[in-house]
Amino acid sequence: MNPVLIEVLRGDSVESRHAGALAIVDASGAVHTALGDIHRPVFPRSAVKLLQALPLVASGAADAYGLTDAELALACASHSGEPAHVATAAGVLAKLGLTADALECGTQWPSREPVLRGMLARDEVATPLHNNCSGKHSGFVCLACLMARNAGTEPAEFARGYVATEHPVMREVSAALSATTGVDVEHAPRGTDGCSIPTFALPLHALALAFARCGTGQGLSDGHARAARRLRRAAAAQPFMVGGTDRFDTRVMQALGERLFCKIGAEGVYCAALPELGLGVALKIDDGAARAAEAAMAAVAAALLKTEDELLRGYSHLQLRNWRGLDVGSLRPAAALAGLGGTAG
């Protein structure tokens, strides 16, 4: 069984325990820290959007259509559907001469409550641009348009069905996942992600390796190494686009800049690159709790970067308050997360 990584306290008593696994790996694949089963395949979901965006840059599509840092950061995002996110995704499509109809991620209402309330008050309806994956999908369509242009075919027609496993766009995305993780995803367990693209179950060790490689460029092709560096820098320059108001990824990258690229995925997954240390991180909370995943990621980042950053501590030791604003409990790292500055076997 995997160890407990995060404990939830009600008063001074432990109310809940979140077990999980954690892999911290360098770009050669050497293990810095292993907690739990880091070789069991897990679906990383949106935690690998950086890897999925590599072909957008490596292919030359980002340059061909003049994508900005904000647009590249959005390609790596699970955003809150705020107006700036929607406008940025729409801007990418406008550069392609297309509209939201080209996106195959599905319609989703904004996750940020004030934005949602405002839309409902104005009788506005959600579109695929509000989907938290609209930036990633705009990037996929951008890649499809370059492929169509190179093939001399009509872009909108070529892009249609880009979410299918055998579409040329998804073949490039799958190839990037294989190249960075060292796992042939063609033989990995497969499912369908919330935004309709294929998702592959991969070991935490392989995911951490991919992020170590993206943080250092080691073990990657020149094209993927340059793409990873550009995407990381875009996210550091425009962290709001990666998440949104009060979102963990945005707040932490605003504070730490290029020292940390981190990305949450559904069902309690987190991946991160720490370029100055040459390390990649991948963790999975067994019960899928996002709050516990954020707490674990904050604890790992603070330990590895050897920082007493109050923002990180605010997540790793999150104070829980009730509807009257009274302190009723907290989260804390469990014993298994202690001593991450060294090596855990």
N, C-alpha and C positions, 0 to 999 in steps of 0.2 A: 504493500500500500504506500501511496505517496505521503510525505510528511505534512503536518499542518504548517502552513506558511503565515496565515493571518488569523488572529483571534479577535472576536467582537465582545466587548465588555458591556454589561448592563450594571451601572454602578461600579463596584469593584470585582464583580463576579463574571467569569467567562460565560457568555450566553450562546455563542456560536463559534465554530471553528471551520476555517476554509483550508482544505488540503490542496496540494498542487505539486507541480514539478517546475524546476528552474534549471536552465542551461546557460552558462557563460563560457564562451569559446573564443579562441583567437583565430586569426585568418588562416592558420595552418591546420586548424581543426583540433588543436590541443585544448583540453578541458581545463578551464580555470576553476569553475565551480559546477558541481552537479548535485542537485537535490531531487530525489524521487526518480521516476523512470523517464529519462530524457531521450529514450529511443523508441518509445511508443508513438505511433503516428497520431497527430491531432490536426484538425482543420484550423488553419491559421486565420481564415476569414480575412477581414480588412486589415489585419496587422501587416500583410505583405504588399500593401499598395505601392510602396516604394519599388519593390521588385517588379511589380506589374507595369509600372510606368517607365522602366528602363528602355524598352523598345521605342517609346515615343521620342526620347532624346537621341538614343544611339542610331536610330534610322535616319536622322536628319529632319524628321517631321516637325519637331519643335522649332527648328531654325527656319524651315521652309515657310512656316505660317506665322513666324514672329511671335512665338509665345513668350509672355512676360514671366517674371518670378512668381507673381501672384497666380498666374494660370498654371504654372508648373507645380507650385505648392498645392493647388486645388486638385491636381491630378493624383496627389498622394493622400487625399483627405477623406475623412468621414465627417463631413461638416454638418452644422446645425440647421442649414436651410435659411440662414439670415440673408437680408437683401444683398449684401456684398458678395456672398457666395453665389447666389442666383445670377447676379449681374455678371460675375466673372465667368461662370460656365456659359452663359448666353453669349458673352464676348468671344469666347473660343469658337463657338458655332458660327457666329457672324463672320469671323475671319475665313471660315470654310464655305460661306454662302449657304449655310443650313440653319435650321431652326430646331427647337426642342423635340420636334417629331422624329428627329434622327436618333434620339437617345432610346436605348432599349433596357434601361434600368428600372423602369416602372415609376409610377407616381407615388410620392410620399409627402405627407405633411411635415412642416418644419418641426424639429424636436425641441427648439427653444420656445418655451411657453408664451412669452410676450409677443413674439413674432406670430405665432399661431393665433393668439387671441386677436391681434390686429387684423390679420387676414380675414378671420371670421366676421369681425365687426364691419369690415368693408365689403363683405360678400365676395371675397376673392376665392379662387379655387387653386388648389395645388397643381403643379405640373411636374414632369420629370426633372426639371431644373432644380426643384426643391429636394429631390432625392439626395440623401447624404453621399451617394456615389456619383453624382452628376459630373463632378470634375474628372474623376477617373474615366467615366464613359465618354466625356468630351475628348479626352486624350485618346481613347481608342478610336473614336471617329476621325480624329485628326490623323492618326496613323493610317487608317483606312483610306483617307483622301489622298495621302501621299502615294500609297500603293496603287490606287486607281490612276493617279496622274502618271506614274511611271509605266503603268500597263496600257495607258491610252484609253481607259474606260471611264464611264460616267461615275463620279464619286458617290452620289447618293445611292445609286443602285449597287455599287460594289460594297458599300458599307452595310447594306441591309443584311441582317442576320449575323452581325459581327460577334454576338455573344456565343454562337455555336462553337463547339469544341474544334471542329474541322475548318472553321473560317480562317483565312490567312492571318487575321489580326490575333485571334486566340492562339494560333500555332506559334506566333512570335512571343506572345506572353508566356505560354507554357515553356518555350525554349529558354526564356530568361529565368524562369523559376528553376528549371533543371540546371542551368549553367551556374547559378549562384549558390544553390543548395547542395549541388553534387548528387542529387537524387533524380533519377529518370522518372518524371511525373507520369509518363505513359503507363507505368506499372504501379503507380500509387493508388490507394483508395480514392474514389472520386465522388463528388456530390455537386449540387448546384447551390451557388451562393444566393444571398438575399437579393442581389442585384441581377441575378440570372446568368452570370458567367460561371464557368467550371471552377470548383475549388477542390484542392487536392490535400489529402491528409499526409503530413510530413513530420518526421521526428523533430523534437525541440532542438536536438543537437544540430541538425541540418539547418534549421531556421536561424539559430544563433550564428552558425558559420556564415550563412548568407549575409547577415547584417555586419559581421566582422569584416567580411570581404568588401561590402559596400562602404564601410567606414574607412577602409585603408586602400582599396583598389587592388590589393593582393589577391591573386587567384582568379581575377576577372579578365576578360578580354579588354583591350584598350577602349573599345566603344562603350562597354558596360561600365568600366571604371570611370570614364569621363562623365557618363550619364548619371551615375550614382553621386558623384561629387557635385554636379550641377543641381540635381534634385535636392540634395541635403542643404546646399547653400540657399536654394530658393525657399525651402521650408524655414530655414533660420531667418531669412530676410522677411518672410511673409507668414509668420506662424499662425496668425488669425485664420488664414485660409485652410489650415490643416484640421481645425476643429471648430473654434468659434468662441463666443463669449463664455467665460468661466469654464472652459473645457480643459481637462488635464493636459493634453498634448500641447495645446496652444500656450497655456500659462507656463509650463515647464520650459518649452523651447524659447519663449520670450525671455525667460530668466537666464537660461544657460546658452542660448545661441547655438553655435556649431559644435559645442562640446557634447551635445546629445541630440540624436534624432530618435524619437520614440513614436510608436503608433499602436493604438489599441485595435483589437479585433473582437468580434462578437464571441460570446460564451467564454469570457474570462481569459483571453489570450493577449499577450503583449510581446512586442519585439522592439529592439532598440539597437542602435549603433553608437559606440563611444569612440570616435576616431582617435583622440589623443592617447587612448589606452590600447588601441588596436583590438578592442573586444566587441563581440556581439552578444546580445541577450535575447532569450526567448523563454517565456513562462506561460503556464496554463493553470488556471484555478479549476479544480475538478468539477465543482458545481456550477461553473459558468458565471460567478458573481463579478460584475464589472468593478464594483467598489473595492472588492478585495484585490482584484488585479491591479488597480491603480495604486493601492496601498503597497503592494509587493513591489511594483515597479519603482515607486518613490523610494522605498527602503533600499533597493538594489542600487539605484542611481546615487543616492547619498553615500552609501558605503563605498562604491567604486570610485566616485569622484572625490571622496574624502572631504565632503562639504557639510556644514551645519546649516545649510539653506533652510530658512523657515518655511518656505513654500513647500519643499519636499516633505519636511516634517509634518506640515499641516495635512498632508495626504496619508503619510505612513502612520501617523498617530491621530487620525481624524477624530475630532470631537463630534459626538452625536447629540443633537438637540431635538426636543419635542416641539409641538406646534405652538407652545407658549414661549419658546426660546430657552428653555431650561436645559442645562447639561444633564444628560441621562446616561451617557456611556462614551465609549471610544473604540477605535480600532488600534491594534498594535501588531508589529511583527512578532511572530512566534519564535521559539528558540532556534528553529531550523534556519532562520534567516540571519542569525547572529554571526558575527565574525566574517562577513563577506570580503573583507580586505585580504583574507588569506585564501586557502584552497579547501573546499569541502569535497569529500569523496563521494 
